[in-house]
Amino acid sequence: MHELSLAISILDIALKHAKEAQAEKVLEIELELGVLSCVMVDSLSFCFDTVCNGTIAEGANLAVREKPGMGACEECMANFEVKEYFTVCPKCGSPSVAISQGKELLVLSVTVD
């Protein structure tokens, strides 16, 4: 379950930001999560709530903004939405598809008080 290690890393980022801002409470962490990132949002949320217990981030909202997967055909250069890693170009049927978006896991913002 890599969601636990991700939750710990997200908490570390939030606590560092809160310390730099001399904040007493972390209210919200906004994430950008690509649909191809292989992260289960429910598991990440559960793990995040668990690792936040007893910290200034306890009760913080984890706002997840999903980013769609995008790919480009290396044969016909068509761009299209991708829902899984192994796919073929819907225009020409080529399996040579480069994933250009959708693997992200970024902390976009940390709201503190």
Buried (B, 14 or more C-beta within 10 A) or exposed (E): EEBBEBBBEBBEEBBEBBEEEEBEBBBBBBBBBBBBBEBEBEBBBBBBBEBBEEBBBEEBEBEBEBBEBBBBBEBEEBEBEBEEEEBEBEEEEEEEBEBEBBBBBEBEEBBBE
